[in-house]
Amino acid sequence: MRKNNQYYIRKTHRWLGVIIGIQFMFWTISGLYFSWTDIDKIHGDHFLEPVSESVKLEALNIPDSLMVSELALRMIDGKAYLWVNDSLLINSETGIQKQGVTKNEAERIARKFVRDDFEIVSSSLLTEVNAHHEYRGRPLPAWAVKFDSSDKLIAYISERDGSFQRVRHQSWRYFDFLWMSHTMDYQGRDDFNNLLLRAFSLFGLFTVASGFTLFFITTRRKRRRLRT
């Protein structure tokens, strides 16, 4: 009976180790990468220039018929625009509505934020992205402005209001992949309550428990052999 118990525990421990061993390796590698990486560099702060713009608004020219619940300021080519109700872009002086930003305007906005030693290569308009895209969860449509860089640097500008959204580069993409493997959320990256992660966490606990059980059983057997 004791031999059978040890056999089954050893076999269970072995198969659990094989099943979750690869995931344990990903958890370890990703954990090392996260702990050794500067998060500011992952965000791409070292690619950006500090931007400070100011404007003196004598008056806000907003149509009287427009009910305002949200109001924000946007600077496009040195001109002040009002981003009203998260939907309308209005010239603060003339009150004329602007239909988004053009490709050239988006490139000039990106140029203002990104360091001068990176040259713009091309720009394209994104109207939709999937759940794995590096620009997921951000305002669409958006201009993707690509720069000449070994890090494959891309700046994203909201087409609707001209706001600078973020930059993405190769190190961030590595981080994103490892974060996905760490959380085991292969859809949106940030769900720590997904069933797959829960299952592997339990399997990991069972693997450790079976290892300890196997250790104590084999230790007792060795002691009994020595006594006899």
Salt bridges, closest charged atoms under 4 A:
GLU53 OE1 - LYS112 NZ 2.91
GLU58 OE2 - LYS56 NZ 3.85
ASP77 OD2 - ARG108 NH2 2.82
GLU105 OE2 - LYS98 NZ 3.06
ASP116 OD1 - ARG111 NE 3.99
ASP117 OD2 - ARG115 NH2 2.44
GLU134 OE1 - ARG173 NE 2.58
ASP161 OD2 - ARG74 NE 2.64
ASP176 OD1 - ARG136 NH2 2.59
ASP176 OD2 - ARG189 NH2 3.20
